[in-house]
C-alpha cells in the first residue's frame, strides 16, 4: 500500500472504472464549489491518484512521496509554504491518513489566509457505515481518545474514523485548541454508490451509465443521510 507504484496504479484504476470516475468527478465538483476566491494558492494534499486540476486548474498538487502527479513533495505536518499564502487546502480521503492531526491543523492555520478553507471528502461514521468500515483493510477506531494515528506507513497508517472524531465527536476540544477555525459545513453523502462502484479494489456491480439512477436513489434517502452515509464533505474556515 505504501509503494508509490500502488498510487500510480490507483490513478489508472480511477480512470478505467467509469463509475468510480463519476464519483470522483462529483467529489471534485463539491470541493471546487467550496474553495474561496481571492488571493492565495490552492494546495491539494495526496494528489497522487487524482485529477483535481481538471476542476481547479491552478491547484498545487502535492504528495508525501515522489510520483508523476505531484508538483511538490510535502508532509502535511510540515508544509513548505509561507504564512498566509494559501486560500485553500483540499483533499480526498487523505485526512484520515495524517499521523498527527493537530500538527496538520496548526500548519493549516499558519498557511491559510484569513477566510481560507480546508475542504475535504472523508469517510463518515454512521450506524450503516460502521458495519462496512469494520471490514475495511484500513483501521477503524471510532472509540480511540487520540487524534494521532498508530505507527504505520504514509498510506497504511490510518484511522477511518479520524475526521468524525476531530470535527464531530471532539468538536468542543477542536474549538478550544483551534479557535481560529470554524466548522462551516459537514455534508454526509453517498450511502452505497461507492460500494456499488467496487472502489479501487473490487469489480463494479453496475456500469458507469447507471450512476444517475444511483444518485437519484441516494437523494431519496437524504432525510436519513446522517444515519446511512459512508462519506462526508467537510468545510473548515479560518475565521
PLY file of the C-alpha trace (Angstrom):
ply
format ascii 1.0
element vertex 239
property float x
property float y
property float z
element edge 238
property int vertex1
property int vertex2
end_header
0.00 0.00 0.00
2.85 2.41 0.76
4.69 1.79 -2.52
4.40 4.85 -4.81
3.71 2.46 -7.68
0.49 1.46 -5.92
-0.61 5.09 -6.02
0.19 5.25 -9.74
-1.88 2.09 -10.26
-4.79 3.56 -8.34
-4.78 6.55 -10.66
-5.08 4.19 -13.62
-7.95 2.33 -11.94
-9.88 5.57 -11.34
-9.55 6.47 -15.00
-10.50 2.97 -16.16
-13.56 2.35 -13.95
-16.27 4.71 -15.21
-18.47 4.51 -12.10
-15.54 5.31 -9.82
-14.55 8.15 -12.16
-18.06 9.66 -11.92
-17.89 9.54 -8.13
-14.53 11.34 -8.15
-15.97 13.90 -10.58
-18.69 14.64 -8.03
-16.18 14.84 -5.20
-14.02 17.31 -7.12
-17.03 19.42 -8.06
-18.06 19.59 -4.41
-14.56 20.68 -3.43
-14.22 23.25 -6.23
-17.56 24.85 -5.31
-16.34 25.41 -1.75
-12.91 26.88 -2.50
-12.99 30.66 -1.89
-11.88 33.19 -4.46
-9.36 35.94 -3.90
-5.62 35.84 -3.30
-3.62 32.77 -2.39
-2.91 29.36 -3.86
-4.95 26.17 -3.60
-2.96 23.22 -2.25
-4.13 19.65 -2.72
-2.74 17.05 -0.34
-2.45 13.45 -1.55
-2.78 14.22 -5.26
-1.05 11.07 -6.47
-4.00 9.13 -7.89
-6.30 12.04 -8.69
-7.04 14.71 -11.28
-8.22 17.78 -9.33
-6.64 20.11 -11.89
-9.49 19.37 -14.28
-11.70 21.23 -11.80
-9.22 23.67 -10.22
-6.63 24.31 -12.97
-4.21 26.31 -10.82
-4.13 23.88 -7.88
-0.73 22.88 -6.50
-0.66 19.10 -6.40
1.36 17.50 -3.59
2.12 14.03 -2.32
4.06 12.55 0.58
6.37 10.70 -1.84
7.63 11.25 -5.36
5.12 10.36 -8.06
4.18 11.55 -11.54
1.13 13.54 -10.41
2.80 15.76 -7.80
4.32 19.21 -8.16
5.58 19.21 -4.57
6.62 16.51 -2.13
5.08 17.71 1.12
4.41 16.38 4.60
1.02 17.64 5.81
2.53 18.18 9.26
5.36 20.37 7.90
4.01 22.30 4.95
6.62 24.10 2.79
4.52 27.25 2.28
4.70 30.79 3.57
2.43 32.06 6.31
-0.91 33.24 4.91
-0.03 32.15 1.37
-2.89 29.69 0.75
-6.59 30.30 0.19
-7.47 26.62 0.48
-6.09 23.22 1.41
-8.11 20.44 -0.18
-8.01 16.64 -0.16
-9.95 13.46 -0.84
-9.52 10.51 1.53
-6.32 11.97 3.00
-7.08 13.46 6.43
-7.66 10.03 7.97
-4.08 9.10 6.99
-2.40 12.16 8.56
-0.47 10.75 11.55
-0.73 13.84 13.79
-3.92 15.73 13.01
-3.23 18.54 15.49
0.14 19.28 13.84
-1.53 19.43 10.43
-4.23 21.79 11.74
-1.53 24.02 13.24
0.24 24.13 9.88
-3.03 24.80 8.06
-3.77 27.65 10.48
-0.37 29.14 9.68
-0.50 28.73 5.91
-4.11 29.75 5.26
-5.01 33.40 4.86
-7.96 34.90 6.69
-11.09 33.39 5.17
-9.11 30.44 3.81
-10.59 26.97 3.99
-9.82 23.32 4.46
-12.15 21.36 2.17
-12.12 17.59 2.13
-14.06 14.46 1.29
-13.60 11.86 4.01
-15.23 8.74 5.43
-18.26 9.32 7.64
-19.25 7.43 10.78
-22.89 6.33 10.77
-24.71 3.21 12.01
-24.59 1.87 8.44
-21.02 2.85 7.59
-19.65 1.35 10.80
-20.75 -2.06 9.58
-18.81 -1.51 6.34
-15.72 0.13 7.82
-15.17 -2.74 10.25
-14.50 -4.94 7.20
-12.22 -2.38 5.53
-8.48 -3.18 5.49
-7.63 0.22 6.98
-8.01 0.59 10.78
-11.37 1.90 12.01
-11.02 3.17 15.60
-14.01 5.40 16.49
-13.50 4.94 20.24
-9.87 6.00 20.47
-9.21 9.03 22.65
-6.29 10.09 20.47
-6.10 12.21 17.33
-2.78 10.57 16.47
-2.69 7.51 14.22
-0.89 4.34 15.27
2.52 3.89 13.66
2.32 2.97 10.00
3.34 3.98 6.52
2.06 7.06 4.67
-0.98 5.15 3.38
-1.16 2.03 5.55
-1.23 4.18 8.69
-4.84 5.30 9.10
-7.92 5.70 11.25
-11.02 5.84 9.06
-12.95 7.49 11.92
-10.46 10.36 12.41
-12.38 13.15 10.57
-15.55 12.32 12.50
-13.58 12.19 15.77
-11.95 15.60 15.32
-14.80 17.60 13.81
-17.87 15.91 15.31
-17.22 13.85 18.42
-14.48 16.17 19.75
-15.94 19.41 18.31
-15.61 21.30 21.61
-11.99 20.22 22.00
-11.31 21.26 18.40
-12.79 24.70 19.11
-10.66 25.13 22.23
-7.44 24.07 20.53
-8.08 25.92 17.26
-10.38 28.88 17.99
-9.40 30.48 14.66
-11.19 27.67 12.81
-14.91 27.24 12.41
-16.73 24.20 11.06
-18.74 25.78 8.26
-20.31 22.63 6.85
-20.40 18.86 7.18
-22.40 17.22 4.42
-22.89 13.43 4.79
-23.45 11.64 1.50
-23.12 8.51 -0.64
-24.53 5.63 1.45
-23.97 3.00 -1.20
-22.66 4.40 -4.52
-19.01 3.81 -3.63
-19.81 0.27 -2.55
-21.59 -0.40 -5.84
-18.62 1.02 -7.75
-16.29 -1.52 -6.14
-13.93 1.30 -5.18
-10.33 0.79 -6.17
-10.07 -2.89 -5.33
-13.24 -4.73 -6.45
-15.33 -5.13 -9.58
-18.14 -2.60 -10.14
-21.60 -4.03 -9.59
-23.17 -1.67 -12.13
-21.92 0.12 -15.28
-20.99 3.81 -15.19
-24.14 4.81 -17.07
-26.20 3.74 -14.04
-24.72 6.47 -11.83
-27.59 8.90 -12.47
-30.10 6.38 -11.16
-27.90 5.60 -8.16
-27.68 9.31 -7.31
-31.46 9.68 -7.55
-31.95 6.75 -5.22
-29.49 8.25 -2.73
-31.21 11.63 -2.96
-34.48 10.00 -1.92
-32.73 8.91 1.26
-31.48 12.42 2.13
-33.65 12.78 5.28
-31.73 9.88 6.82
-28.29 10.68 5.42
-26.68 11.28 8.84
-27.55 7.69 9.72
-26.61 5.95 6.48
-23.88 7.99 4.76
-20.45 6.49 4.14
-18.69 9.76 3.22
-18.98 13.45 4.04
-17.72 16.76 2.71
-16.07 18.86 5.44
-15.52 22.61 5.11
-13.42 24.27 7.81
-12.91 28.06 7.67
-10.13 30.18 9.17
-12.16 33.00 10.68
0 1
1 2
2 3
3 4
4 5
5 6
6 7
7 8
8 9
9 10
10 11
11 12
12 13
13 14
14 15
15 16
16 17
17 18
18 19
19 20
20 21
21 22
22 23
23 24
24 25
25 26
26 27
27 28
28 29
29 30
30 31
31 32
32 33
33 34
34 35
35 36
36 37
37 38
38 39
39 40
40 41
41 42
42 43
43 44
44 45
45 46
46 47
47 48
48 49
49 50
50 51
51 52
52 53
53 54
54 55
55 56
56 57
57 58
58 59
59 60
60 61
61 62
62 63
63 64
64 65
65 66
66 67
67 68
68 69
69 70
70 71
71 72
72 73
73 74
74 75
75 76
76 77
77 78
78 79
79 80
80 81
81 82
82 83
83 84
84 85
85 86
86 87
87 88
88 89
89 90
90 91
91 92
92 93
93 94
94 95
95 96
96 97
97 98
98 99
99 100
100 101
101 102
102 103
103 104
104 105
105 106
106 107
107 108
108 109
109 110
110 111
111 112
112 113
113 114
114 115
115 116
116 117
117 118
118 119
119 120
120 121
121 122
122 123
123 124
124 125
125 126
126 127
127 128
128 129
129 130
130 131
131 132
132 133
133 134
134 135
135 136
136 137
137 138
138 139
139 140
140 141
141 142
142 143
143 144
144 145
145 146
146 147
147 148
148 149
149 150
150 151
151 152
152 153
153 154
154 155
155 156
156 157
157 158
158 159
159 160
160 161
161 162
162 163
163 164
164 165
165 166
166 167
167 168
168 169
169 170
170 171
171 172
172 173
173 174
174 175
175 176
176 177
177 178
178 179
179 180
180 181
181 182
182 183
183 184
184 185
185 186
186 187
187 188
188 189
189 190
190 191
191 192
192 193
193 194
194 195
195 196
196 197
197 198
198 199
199 200
200 201
201 202
202 203
203 204
204 205
205 206
206 207
207 208
208 209
209 210
210 211
211 212
212 213
213 214
214 215
215 216
216 217
217 218
218 219
219 220
220 221
221 222
222 223
223 224
224 225
225 226
226 227
227 228
228 229
229 230
230 231
231 232
232 233
233 234
234 235
235 236
236 237
237 238
